[in-house]
């Protein structure tokens, strides 16, 4: 594990909690949530990736992991897609919201994989380092719980459990394949549907 990057992201979590708290109270909750995510991408992930040479270090090849791991990724994404489709049928979103959701999903899924699995996680990461990375990835999502007025299906526990579950899958895929391409595709796909469902609950 890249220890300086790990220390830096750990130190950033309380700052991110404050940002989510403030932005969702200064702006309408959904848009404040999006602005806080943008802060996370621009002011935390990008500087850390550039500082640690993550874009050069990460391998972006799309290599499929084992069949079991592939199915474990695809199955839950299909479930979330069905939930999002139903939610969208109940609350049709304007085109500009769907565009914002798509851009956010692409940005978040790509930058998170480049940092968490491409920069922080090294090729020779031990089992303990992989677990540590999963704990850090899951733990940063605690900052999201400080967002005010944002309805999350399943609540905070579901958010943290989902982060841990997919963090395990994407870490295993990265260690199996030596690349983050598969993780990026799965992360972006999951985000598209999860963010769409989030928007249906919070855009009025």
C-alpha positions, 0 to 999 in steps of 0.5 A: 500500500502507498502509505503516504497516500493512505495517511493523506486520505485518512486525514481528509475524511473529517474534512470531507464530512464537514464539506458534505455537512456544509454544502448540503445545507448551503445548497438544495440537498441533492445539488449540495451532495453533488458539489461535495462530491466534486470537491472530493474529486477535485480537491482530494482525489486528483491531487493525491493521484497526481502527487503519487503518480497514480495515472502513470502507475495504474494499468487501465487494461480491461481484463476480466477476472475469474468467472465467479468474480465477474458474476459477483460484480454483474449480479448486484449491478443488475439488481441496482439497475432494476431498482433504479428503473422502477424508481425512475418510472415513479419519478421521471427526471429532467434530462439535465439531471440525467446528464449530471448523473451520467457525468458524476457516475463517470467521474466518480467511478473512474477517479475512485478506481484510479486512486483506491485501486490504482494509486493506493494499492500496489501490485505487491500488496499483502493481504493485510494491505488489501484489507486496509485499503478496503477499510479505508475505502469503506470508511471514507463513505462515513463522510457521506453520512454527514450530508443533510436532507439527502434520502439514501435508500436503506440508510447509512448502514446500506451505504457503508455495507455496499461500499465494503462489498464492492470494495472487496470485489474491485480489490480482488479484481484488481489483484487478479488482473493487475489492472483497474479497467474492469473495476472502472467499468463496474464502478461506473455502471453501478454509479449510473444506476445508484446515482439515478435512484438517489436522484429520484429520491431527492430531486423535487 
